[in-house]
Amino acid sequence: MGDSVYKVIEIIGTSSKSWEDAAKQAITRASKSLEELRIAEVVEQDLKIEEGVIVTYRTKLRISFRFND
């Protein structure tokens, strides 16, 4: 294997269940259009509250993928 070049982007996944599920949703969707995902790092987590109830969990991820020749 020779030298490689990687690109890093940030994506946000959402879920009504949990932050973990929000991260899974983001990776599942990203893997449909990006190849050779390598690393995912949780950058930030937050949630949306309506009338005192959590309605959406949001997880921001920094992911890397390899450029192909």
Steps between C-alpha positions, in 0.01 A plus 500: 500500500638838399445842644139611540310827515195543721225761507330601826144636509238565766152353486203509738268208566163524673285251686194497722660216702854589613830669418646159412219436254551848351868412439401168341252678272770746388753227421242283323398789276858619435608148401246505215683780319856487639738208462764373740385677815781468753447686827203669666552735792210639705549877501181620666167376628187701559127453506178674411242550774132582447269565793752351743539176304803389298386456139828471307853391585773644274855369470764688301776275366831571334561217254789418273508309175775407258535653155522230234726521195 
